[in-house]
Amino acid sequence: MKKDRLAEIVVAGEKILTDAMLQQGERRFGRLSKLFPLRRMGYMIRTVLYDSYRQIEEIRRIAHETEEMGRHNELSIEGLMALYEKQKRNLLQAISSHGLQSMFSSFTYIIVGMLIRGKEEGDMSAENLSDIAKVFSHNTTSQHVISADVPAALYKLAMSIRAEGLTEQFLSAADSLKALDVISRGSNSARLLEMFFKMHGHRGPKELYYDARTWAEDPDLLVHSLKTTLQNYRPDEGVEDVNASRNEDIIEQLNCKPTGIRRKLMMLMIDQTRRGVAFREEAKNHLVRTTHATRLTLRRLGQAMFEKGILPDSSLWIHFTPEELNEVARTRDAKLIARAYRRKQFAPNFCNQRYHHVYHGPVIPIDENVQKSYSSIVTLHGTTVCEGCIRGKARVAKNLEEARQTQPGEILITRHTDICWSPFFPIIKGIVTEIGGLLSHGAVVAREYGLPSLIAVANATDVFSTGDSVELNANLGTISKIAEQQ
């Protein structure tokens, strides 16, 4: 790690390990064998060319099997407990498979970085990082990336609502359920909505949490996104189709063009990077499917225990450990129920806490009450994901609720994104995130839509405010405040 920090940039978008951390690691684990670089390269090649195919098939099987398990009806509390244990084992396997797909995708970045750099070790120059951004931002659409399908599918649905003359009724609908009822009156719109929920309905905010609600269960954000698209419709605009460039064309655009065997290897690896992104996003989708199937079983268990008088609240199950839930089902222990209520009371405080990327010592939340002045800062630097230089108004959104106010043509500045932010990508001009590596959701979708974008821009949501005139220069890796007259 001390000689090659590329893996940190891939995972976190910046160097996150301090010298003290690296020195402690060296003292604890000793120096690596001289053969380690060869073993590492062999492992990466095997993962890219063999293990990735095996693991994607495995997680597809796991997700399907877990969903099928949950179709058993009329199970007793004991039966639901046993079902949960089986699904939990599958969920752990799915987490492992998703981790391996993420490793595969990160390896493609690392190998591409080595080929661009021209050597196995060393720092990445600004030109090197720019070239990595070029490889991945011009390397889209040849593989289906499921997370990038969300905004495209919603735009297609919005255009169908408009074509079937349902716009006025849809925009005037008082709530999301009434809005969905309007969509059901259009034959093509109803079909597209059904397709969307079939492919993406299990996803949503906090999608890997057991207490989350999916888009199919709470479609409010989707309806809001559709309304925003229809309200700001322009005949000459749409979801831009970013075509994949030929491998030779991509290489010719690089500042540090590989030659000889490096060029041939780069041609091979560009194809693998496409597959790496697609497989990782598909694996995440199957992991969420597996999580949701397990979540549904736990909800049934909570309802069954409530109906039997074991739990005073059908949703209290979320505040027990699996062992405690089993114990309270057998003994109805009032102390365990009181403990669950205390956890329920404190849970919101923990959910709002923020932490640093890496800790060297005790893990202490960031103190949000410490006031810092950023008024003198005009420019921030980050890692480029997709190149381009644009100017516009900033939309600073520290959470999803604030993001709902995003207007077409704004530059979105946020802490991080996940699948729920996908509907905003077709209407923004660029995106900046404080957290996230080259594999993050925001990076993947920004590349698919050709949006100038930066990651790892520390304190961006504090330095900038909604309405600021800004210049996002992803070619240089900067975002700056600019005067109105400029």
C-alpha positions in Angstrom: 0.0 0.0 0.0 2.9 2.4 0.8 4.3 2.0 -2.7 1.0 1.9 -4.6 -2.0 4.0 -3.5 -4.1 3.2 -6.5 -6.5 0.9 -4.7 -7.4 3.7 -2.3 -8.4 6.0 -5.1 -10.5 3.3 -6.7 -12.4 2.5 -3.4 -12.6 6.0 -1.8 -11.6 8.4 -4.6 -8.7 9.7 -2.6 -5.8 8.6 -0.4 -7.3 7.7 3.0 -4.5 5.8 4.9 -2.1 8.0 6.9 1.6 7.2 7.3 0.9 6.2 10.9 -1.7 3.6 9.8 0.8 2.2 7.2 3.6 2.0 9.8 1.4 0.2 12.3 0.3 -2.2 9.6 4.0 -2.9 8.8 4.8 -3.5 12.4 1.8 -5.8 12.9 2.0 -7.9 9.7 5.6 -7.4 8.6 6.9 -6.8 5.1 5.4 -8.7 2.2 7.2 -11.4 0.3 9.0 -10.4 -2.8 6.7 -12.8 -4.7 3.6 -10.9 -3.5 3.3 -8.7 -6.6 3.3 -11.8 -8.9 0.7 -13.6 -6.6 -1.4 -10.5 -6.5 -1.4 -10.1 -10.3 -2.2 -13.8 -10.7 -5.1 -13.5 -8.3 -6.5 -10.4 -10.1 -6.3 -12.2 -13.5 -8.0 -15.3 -12.2 -10.8 -13.1 -10.6 -11.3 -11.1 -13.8 -11.2 -14.1 -16.3 -12.8 -16.9 -14.2 -14.2 -16.1 -10.7 -16.4 -13.2 -11.8 -18.4 -15.4 -14.2 -18.9 -18.1 -11.5 -19.9 -15.6 -8.8 -22.5 -13.7 -10.9 -24.2 -17.0 -11.6 -24.1 -17.9 -8.0 -25.7 -14.6 -6.8 -28.4 -15.0 -9.5 -29.2 -18.4 -8.1 -29.2 -17.2 -4.5 -31.6 -14.3 -5.1 -34.1 -16.6 -7.0 -33.9 -19.3 -4.3 -34.4 -16.8 -1.5 -37.5 -15.3 -3.1 -38.9 -18.8 -3.8 -38.4 -19.7 -0.1 -40.6 -16.8 0.9 -43.6 -18.0 -1.1 -44.5 -20.6 1.6 -47.8 -19.6 3.2 -49.5 -20.3 6.5 -46.2 -20.8 8.5 -46.2 -20.9 12.3 -43.8 -18.7 14.3 -41.4 -21.6 14.5 -41.7 -22.1 10.8 -41.0 -18.5 10.1 -38.0 -18.5 12.4 -36.6 -21.5 10.5 -37.3 -19.8 7.2 -35.5 -16.7 8.3 -32.4 -18.7 9.3 -32.3 -20.3 5.8 -32.7 -16.9 4.1 -30.1 -15.3 6.4 -27.5 -17.9 5.3 -28.4 -17.1 1.7 -28.1 -13.4 2.4 -24.6 -13.9 3.8 -23.6 -15.8 0.7 -25.1 -13.0 -1.4 -23.0 -10.4 0.5 -19.9 -12.4 -0.2 -20.7 -12.8 -3.9 -21.4 -9.0 -4.2 -18.1 -8.3 -2.5 -16.2 -10.5 -4.9 -17.9 -8.8 -7.9 -16.9 -5.4 -6.4 -13.4 -6.8 -6.1 -13.5 -7.9 -9.8 -14.6 -4.4 -10.8 -11.9 -2.7 -8.7 -9.3 -5.0 -10.2 -10.1 -3.8 -13.7 -9.5 -0.2 -12.5 -6.2 -1.1 -10.9 -4.9 -3.0 -13.9 -6.0 -0.2 -16.2 -4.3 2.3 -13.9 -1.1 0.2 -14.0 -1.1 0.1 -17.8 -1.7 3.8 -18.0 1.0 4.5 -15.4 3.4 2.2 -17.2 4.7 0.6 -14.0 3.4 -1.6 -11.3 4.0 0.9 -8.4 4.2 4.6 -7.9 1.9 7.6 -7.5 -0.8 8.5 -10.0 -0.2 11.8 -11.8 -3.0 14.2 -12.7 -2.6 13.0 -16.3 -2.9 9.4 -15.2 -6.1 10.0 -13.3 -7.5 12.0 -16.3 -6.7 9.0 -18.5 -8.5 6.6 -16.2 -11.6 8.9 -16.3 -11.4 8.9 -20.2 -11.2 5.1 -20.3 -14.3 4.7 -18.2 -16.4 7.7 -19.3 -16.0 6.7 -23.0 -16.7 3.1 -22.2 -20.4 2.8 -21.7 -23.6 1.2 -22.9 -22.1 -1.9 -24.4 -23.0 -3.8 -21.3 -26.4 -3.3 -19.6 -25.9 -1.4 -16.3 -29.0 -1.9 -14.3 -28.7 1.1 -12.0 -28.4 3.4 -15.1 -31.6 1.9 -16.4 -33.7 3.6 -13.7 -33.6 7.2 -15.0 -34.0 6.0 -18.6 -37.0 3.9 -17.7 -38.6 6.7 -15.8 -38.1 9.2 -18.7 -39.7 6.7 -21.1 -42.7 6.3 -18.7 -43.0 10.1 -18.5 -43.1 10.4 -22.3 -45.7 7.7 -22.5 -47.9 9.5 -19.9 -47.6 12.6 -22.1 -48.3 10.7 -25.4 -51.4 9.2 -23.9 -52.8 12.6 -22.9 -52.6 11.9 -19.1 -50.2 14.7 -18.2 -52.8 17.1 -16.7 -54.5 14.4 -14.7 -51.2 13.0 -13.5 -49.8 16.4 -12.4 -53.0 17.3 -10.5 -53.1 14.0 -8.6 -53.3 14.7 -4.9 -50.9 11.9 -3.8 -48.8 9.1 -5.3 -51.4 6.4 -5.2 -53.9 8.6 -7.2 -51.0 9.4 -9.6 -50.4 5.7 -10.1 -54.1 5.2 -10.7 -53.9 7.8 -13.5 -51.0 5.9 -15.1 -53.1 2.7 -15.1 -55.6 4.3 -17.4 -53.1 4.4 -20.2 -52.4 1.0 -21.8 -48.7 1.7 -22.7 -48.1 3.7 -19.5 -49.5 0.9 -17.3 -47.3 -1.6 -19.1 -44.2 0.5 -18.6 -45.0 1.0 -14.9 -45.5 -2.7 -14.5 -42.2 -3.4 -16.1 -40.5 -0.8 -13.9 -41.8 -2.3 -10.7 -40.9 -5.8 -11.9 -37.3 -4.8 -12.6 -36.7 -2.1 -9.9 -39.7 -2.3 -7.5 -37.6 -4.0 -4.8 -35.2 -1.1 -4.6 -35.5 2.2 -2.7 -34.0 4.3 0.2 -31.8 2.4 2.7 -32.4 -0.7 0.5 -30.0 -3.0 2.5 -31.7 -2.1 5.8 -34.3 -4.5 7.2 -36.7 -1.7 8.1 -36.6 -0.1 4.6 -39.6 0.5 2.3 -39.2 -0.2 -1.4 -40.3 1.9 -4.4 -43.2 -0.5 -5.0 -44.3 0.0 -1.4 -43.7 3.8 -1.3 -43.7 5.2 -4.8 -43.7 8.9 -3.7 -40.2 9.8 -5.0 -40.9 8.1 -8.3 -44.1 10.1 -8.8 -42.3 13.3 -7.8 -39.5 12.5 -10.4 -42.1 11.8 -13.1 -43.9 15.1 -12.3 -40.7 17.0 -12.5 -39.8 15.5 -15.9 -43.3 16.4 -17.3 -43.3 19.9 -15.8 -40.0 20.7 -17.4 -40.4 18.8 -20.7 -38.8 20.3 -23.8 -39.3 18.6 -27.2 -35.6 18.9 -28.0 -34.4 17.2 -24.8 -34.3 13.7 -23.5 -32.1 11.2 -21.9 -28.9 11.5 -23.8 -27.6 8.3 -25.4 -23.9 8.1 -24.7 -22.5 5.7 -27.2 -19.5 3.5 -26.4 -16.3 4.4 -28.3 -14.2 1.8 -30.0 -11.3 0.6 -27.9 -8.7 2.0 -30.4 -10.4 5.4 -30.2 -10.4 5.5 -26.4 -6.6 4.7 -26.3 -5.9 7.4 -28.9 -7.5 10.0 -26.6 -5.2 9.2 -23.7 -2.4 11.5 -22.6 -0.2 8.5 -21.7 -0.8 6.2 -24.6 0.4 2.6 -23.9 2.5 1.0 -26.6 3.5 -2.5 -27.5 2.2 -5.3 -25.2 0.7 -2.6 -22.9 -1.5 -1.4 -25.7 -2.7 -5.0 -26.4 -3.4 -5.6 -22.8 -5.3 -2.3 -22.5 -7.5 -3.3 -25.5 -8.3 -6.5 -23.6 -8.9 -4.7 -20.3 -11.2 -2.1 -21.7 -13.7 -4.9 -22.5 -13.3 -6.2 -19.0 -13.9 -2.8 -17.4 -17.3 -2.7 -19.1 -18.2 -6.1 -17.8 -16.9 -5.3 -14.4 -19.2 -2.3 -13.9 -22.2 -4.2 -15.3 -21.6 -7.3 -13.1 -21.1 -5.3 -10.0 -24.3 -3.4 -10.4 -26.2 -6.6 -11.3 -24.8 -8.3 -8.2 -25.9 -5.3 -6.0 -29.4 -5.7 -7.5 -29.5 -9.4 -6.6 -28.2 -8.6 -3.1 -31.1 -6.2 -2.7 -33.6 -8.8 -4.0 -32.2 -11.3 -1.4 -32.4 -8.7 1.4 -36.0 -7.8 0.5 -37.1 -11.4 0.5 -35.6 -11.8 3.9 -37.2 -8.6 5.1 -40.6 -9.8 4.0 -40.2 -12.9 6.1 -39.2 -10.9 9.2 -42.3 -8.7 8.7 -44.5 -11.8 8.6 -42.7 -13.0 11.8 -43.3 -9.7 13.5 -47.0 -9.7 12.6 -47.4 -13.3 13.7 -45.8 -12.6 17.1 -48.0 -9.5 17.5 -51.2 -11.5 16.7 -50.1 -14.1 19.3 -49.6 -11.4 21.9 -45.9 -11.9 22.1 -44.9 -8.5 20.8 -46.9 -5.3 21.7 -46.0 -3.8 18.3 -45.7 -5.7 15.0 -42.7 -3.6 13.9 -40.7 -4.1 17.1 -38.9 -7.1 15.7 -36.3 -4.8 14.0 -34.9 -3.9 17.5 -34.1 -7.5 18.5 -31.0 -9.6 17.6 -32.0 -12.9 16.0 -31.1 -14.7 19.2 -33.2 -12.4 21.3 -36.2 -12.7 18.9 -36.0 -16.5 19.2 -35.8 -16.2 23.0 -38.7 -13.8 23.3 -40.8 -16.1 21.1 -40.2 -19.0 23.6 -40.3 -17.1 26.9 -42.1 -13.8 26.3 -39.3 -12.2 28.4 -40.5 -8.7 29.4 -36.8 -7.6 29.9 -36.0 -8.3 26.3 -39.1 -6.4 25.1 -38.1 -3.4 27.3 -34.6 -3.5 25.8 -36.0 -3.4 22.3 -38.1 -0.4 23.2 -35.0 1.4 24.5 -33.2 0.6 21.2 -36.2 2.0 19.3 -36.0 5.2 21.3 -32.2 5.7 20.6 -32.1 4.5 17.0 -32.9 7.8 15.3 -29.9 9.4 17.0 -27.5 6.8 15.7 -29.0 7.0 12.2 -28.1 10.6 11.9 -24.5 10.3 12.9 -21.7 10.7 10.4 -18.2 9.2 10.5 -14.8 9.6 8.8 -13.7 7.2 6.1 -11.0 5.5 8.3 -10.2 5.6 12.0 -6.9 5.1 13.7 -8.0 4.5 17.2 -11.4 5.0 18.8 -14.4 5.4 16.4 -16.0 8.7 17.3 -18.8 10.3 15.3 -18.2 13.7 13.6 -19.3 16.5 15.9 -21.9 18.4 13.8 -22.1 21.1 16.5 -18.5 22.4 15.7 -18.9 25.5 13.7 -16.4 26.0 10.9 -16.0 28.9 8.5 -15.7 28.2 4.8 -16.5 31.7 3.6 -13.0 32.3 2.3 -12.9 29.1 0.2 -13.6 29.6 -3.5 -12.3 26.4 -5.1 -12.3 22.8 -4.0 -10.5 19.8 -5.6 -11.6 16.3 -6.2 -11.1 13.2 -8.3 -12.5 13.3 -11.8 -15.0 10.6 -12.8 -16.2 12.0 -16.1 -14.5 14.9 -17.8 -16.2 18.2 -19.0 -16.4 21.8 -18.0 -19.7 23.4 -17.3 -21.2 26.4 -15.4 -24.5 26.7 -13.7 -26.4 27.1 -10.4 -25.5 24.8 -7.6 -28.1 22.6 -5.9 -26.7 21.5 -2.5 -28.6 18.5 -1.1 -27.3 16.8 2.1 -30.1 14.3 1.9 -32.7 12.9 -0.4 -35.5 15.2 0.9 -33.5 18.2 -0.1 -32.6 16.7 -3.4 -36.3 16.6 -4.3 -36.1 20.4 -5.0 -33.5 19.9 -7.7 -34.3 21.8 -10.9 -33.3 21.1 -14.5 -29.9 22.4 -15.5 -28.5 22.6 -11.9 -25.2 21.2 -10.7 -25.9 18.8 -7.9 -23.6 18.9 -4.9 -24.2 16.2 -2.3 -22.5 13.9 0.3 -23.1 10.7 -1.6 -25.7 9.0 -3.8 -27.4 5.7 -4.1 -30.1 4.2 -6.4 -32.7 6.6 -5.1 -30.8 9.5 -6.6 -30.9 8.0 -10.1 -34.1 9.9 -11.2 -32.3 13.2 -10.8 -29.4 12.4 -13.3 -31.3 13.1 -16.5 -32.1 16.7 -15.4 -28.8 17.9 -13.9 -25.8 19.2 -15.7 -23.1 17.7 -13.5 -22.6 16.2 -10.0 -20.1 16.5 -7.2 -20.0 14.2 -4.2 -18.1 14.4 -0.9 -17.9 10.6 -0.5 -17.4 7.8 -3.1 -14.8 6.1 -5.1 -14.6 5.2 -8.8 -16.9 2.3 -8.2 -19.6 4.3 -6.4 -23.2 4.7 -7.6 -22.8 8.3 -8.5 -19.6 7.6 -10.5 -21.2 4.7 -12.5 -24.4 6.6 -13.4 -22.6 9.9 -14.2 -20.4 8.1 -16.6 -23.4 6.4 -18.3 -25.0 9.8 -18.8 -21.8 11.6 -19.7 -22.2 14.1 -16.8 -19.1 16.1 -15.8 -18.5 14.8 -12.2 -16.1 14.8 -9.3 -15.9 12.5 -6.3 -14.1 12.9 -2.9 -14.6 16.7 -2.7 -14.3 17.2 1.0 -16.7 19.7 2.6 -18.4 20.5 -0.7 -21.9 20.7 0.9 -20.6 23.2 3.5 -18.6 25.4 1.2 -21.3 25.8 -1.5 -24.9 26.8 -1.1 -27.9 26.3 -3.3 -28.1 29.1 -5.9 -24.4 29.7 -6.0 -23.0 30.3 -9.5 -20.3 27.6 -9.9 -17.9 26.2 -12.5 -17.4 22.5 -12.5 -14.2 21.8 -14.3 -13.9 18.0 -14.3 -11.0 18.3 -16.7 -8.9 19.9 -13.9 -10.8 18.2 -11.0 -12.1 21.5 -9.5 -15.4 23.1 -8.6 -15.3 26.9 -8.0 -17.6 29.8 -7.1 -17.8 32.3 -9.9 -19.2 35.9 -10.0 -22.7 36.3 -11.4 -21.5 38.4 -14.4 -19.2 35.7 -15.5 
